[in-house]
Amino acid sequence: MRTFGRSIAPSLLAISLASLAHAQGTVDFSGATTAMNSFKTFAEYAGAVICLGGLIFAGVRMMSGRFQDAIPGLFGALFGAGVLGWGAGWISSLTGQTVTQ
């Protein structure tokens, strides 16, 4: 009887846990939408900081007469504007969550 109990116990445990897993029900994604809206806000602020930093960097280089050194700053400002403009779309496409704008 002891051998039978030791051999059947893991199977009974697995079956009982499987029935609990099936009784889970629905999943609430309201927190995920809130998190995605937070990421969208972060993308907007990050894009604005990157854009402003690139413009300041490029402006300082141009005022010193080194126009060739200002080109990376201008591309950085362009990248920041892209993050600012398309950030919510990127987050929505990566996660599948609806992000309100």
N, C-alpha and C positions, 0 to 999 in steps of 0.2 A: 504494500500500500504506500509506503514511504517513497519508493522508487517511482511509482505511478504519479504521486503528487509532485515530485521534483521534475518529472518530465512534462507534465501537463500545465504546471504553474506559469511558465513563460508564455505559453499560447493563450491562456486565459487572461493574463495581463495585457497582452497585445490586443486581444479582441475587445477588452473593456476600454482601453485607450482609443482604439479606432472608433468605437461608438461615441465616445465623448467628442472626438474631432469632427464627426459628422453632424453633431448637434450644435455646432457653433453658430449657425445662422448667417446673418448678413454682416457686411463690413461697412463701417461708417467712414467715408472719405472727407468729411467736413474739415477735419484737422489738416488733411493734405492740401486742400484748397487754401486754407489760411497760411500754411507754410509756403506754398507757391506764391501767394501774394506778398509774403515777406521777402522771398528771393527776388521777386520783380522789383520791389522797392529798393533792395540792395543793388540790383543791376542799374537802376536809374541813378542812384547816388554815385555808384562806382563809375558809370559812364560820364557823368558830369565832372567828377574829379579828374578822370583821365583826360577828358577833353580840355578842361581848364589848364591842367598841368602841361599838356602838350602845347597849348597856345602860349602859355607864359614862357616855356622853354624856347619855342621858336621865336617869340618876340624879343627875348633877350639876345639870342644869337643874331637876329637881324639888326638890332640896334647897334651891335658891336661891329657890324659890317661883314659878318661871316654867313652869307646867305646859303652857302652849300651845307654848312653845319645845321641850319634851321630845318632842312628837309625832313629829318627823322621826327622832329617835334611836330611838324605839320601832319605827317602820317599818323603819329600818335594821337593828335587831335581828331583826325578822321576816324581812327579806330574807336576812340571814346564816343564820338557821335554815333557810330554804328551800334555800340553797346547800348547807348542811351535810347536809340530809336528802335532797335530790334530785340532788346533784351527780353521783353515780355513774350514775344513770339518764339524766341529760342527756348525759353523755359517751358512754354506750353507744348512745343513740339517734342521736347525731350521727355516730358513727364506724362503727357496726355491729359493733364489737368486744365480746366478752364481758368484762365487768369483774367480778372476784370481789369479794364484799363481806365 
